[in-house]
């Protein structure tokens, strides 16, 4: 868990160029300001996974609106396939 949080902080903040006079290695420096997302779930249950899925779907929808992409037909096609499976195919998904 500590490594996960440290990596998120490193991507956000970066590491400055070292002072070569002190013998520090320049190849250990990296820029910050790199976007990343870290989601911590209190438990892995149906409610938290459903909330995660809803957040992902909302982010996808907002991105499609901003980019001018009509993402609705893809989602409708998936629901049509699932509807054709009916109760008999519930275990396949």
N, C-alpha and C positions, 0 to 999 in steps of 0.2 A: 504494500500500500504506500509506503514511504517513497519508493522509487517512482510510482505512478504520479504522485503529487509533485515530486522533484522534477520529473520530466515536463509536466505541465507548466511549472514555474519557469523552467529553463527555456521553453519555447516562447513564453511570454516576455521574459526579461532579457535573455541572451547572456553572453559573456563578452566583456570588453576585450580589446586587443591588449595583450600582455606587454609588460615592460621588458624589452629584449636585453636591456643592460643588466637586469637581474637574473638573466638566464631562463626566463619563462618561455614556454613553447608557444609559437604563434598559431600553430595548427589546432590548438585547443579552444580558440576563440570562435564564436558563431554569433550571427545577428539574432536579435530578438524580434518582437512584434510579429510573431507568426501565429495566426489564429488556430485554436484547437478547442475542442469541447470535451469536457470530462463530466460524465454523469454518474453520480453515486446513488445507488438504489439501497434503501434500508433493508429490503429483503427481496428475494426473487420469487414473487407470487403472481397470481393472475392480475391483481389490481395494479401493481407497479409495472408489469410488462405491458398491460393495456395502456397505461399512461404513457409509457415510453413509445409505444407504437402510435398513439394519437399525436404525440409531439412530433414524431418523424413525419407522419402524414401531413400535419399542418405545415411543417417546414418545407416539405416537398411542394405543397400547394402554393405557398407564398413565393417560392423560387420560380415556379412555373408561371405565375402571374407576372412577376417582375421581368422574366425573360420572354414573355409573350408566347409560351408554349401551352397548348391545350392538353393537359394531362388527364382530363376526364375520360376519354375513350378507353385508355388503357385500364383504368380502374374499373370501368363498367364491364369491360371484357372479362376481367378476373372474376367479378361477381357473377357474371353469366355462366362461366364455367363451373363455379362453385354451386350455383343454383341447379344446374343440370345434374350434378352428382347427387344432390338431395341428401337425405338421411343416410343412404347406403354408402356414400363416399365421405362421410364425416371423419372417419379414421384416416383417410389418405392425406388430409391437410394437416 
